[in-house]
Amino acid sequence: MKTSKHLSKYLKTKDVTAPVSVTISAVEEQEFQGESKLVVYSSEIDQGLVCAKTVIRDLNSFFSPDNEDTDEWIGKRVVLF
């Protein structure tokens, strides 16, 4: 039996106990309590990372500084800690 069905759909701070390098596989816009948020998915982890504004700014500055296009994030590696 896969344990992933027993995990939350989204990453929480307690889920990342040591730095882990992941590859961004998708970025989706989702609604949370009436507010639109970006959720980043990776190839290595089933759960999505709900992005705070600071994370969005950082990812933009690293991967798409000229046009702020999340499509340019796909395939890029980041370290979660």
DAWOCOR-V358540 format. One line per field, one symbol per residue. phi: phi as a letter, one per 30 degrees, with the letter a starting at -180 (. if undefined). psi: psi as a letter, one per 30 degrees, with the letter a starting at -180 (. if undefined). A space follows every 50 residues. Layout:
BEGIN
phi=???
psi=???
END
This chain:
BEGIN
phi=.ddedccddbdceddccbebcbcdcabbcbcbhicdbcbccbdcbddccd cdeddddddeddcbddbhcdeddeidcbccb
psi=kkffffllfkkleffjflkkklkkflkkklkjhgkklkkkllffkfkljk kleeeeeeeeeefhfffhjffffkfkklkk.
END
